[in-house]
Amino acid sequence: EPVFKTITLDGHEVWRRRRYRVRRGSTPGTFYYSVLDNGVTSNEYWRILDCAEDLTYCLFYYSGAAATAGLSYSGAVLATVDGSWPEVYTDRIHAALHTAGIEPWELSSVDNSQCVGAPL
């Protein structure tokens, strides 16, 4: 159930929450997600691309579609203990991204350090 801040068309910041339904895939490390977002259902497939043995990072791949909106998408999420890029694993992470057809330059950094006051 992710909680996120968004900016409305009139410039106000508001917190939103989405409730995902999750099913495990038949292959270990795979999951199927669905979510209703503003009246449109998105269905997603997630899999673990790579994970450090000490769990300092985990790299996830996802692909999904909101069929009624005519939208499909894919990407990756790198989760780390402290939110920083694990430099020692850069080559390994880049290799895992390549297996999913994702180039490292396609990723965006997210800084959650100033994200206070979330209604958790």
C-alpha positions, 0 to 999 in steps of 0.5 A: 500500500504505497503512500506518495505525495503529488502536486495537484493542477492548482499547485497544492501538495496532497498525499495519496494512497493506493491499495495493490492486490498481489499474487505470487507467480509460479516462478519464485521471485515473481509477482502479479499486482493489480491496482485501481487508480482513478477508475482505471485498473493497471495489471503489473508483472514484477520480478526480482532481477538481482539482490545482494547476498547481504540484502544491501540492495534489491533490483526489481523489474516491472511491466504493466498495462492499463488496457482501458487507457491504452497504456503500457509501461516497464521499468526497474526499481533499485531498493537500498537500505539507505536510499543511496546507490551501492557503488561497489555493485554498479557493474553487477546492477548494470548487467542485471538491468541489461538482462531486462532491456533497460539501460542505466541512463534510463533510470531516475534518482529519487530522493525521499530524504525531505519526504516528511509528514507522510500519513503512514 
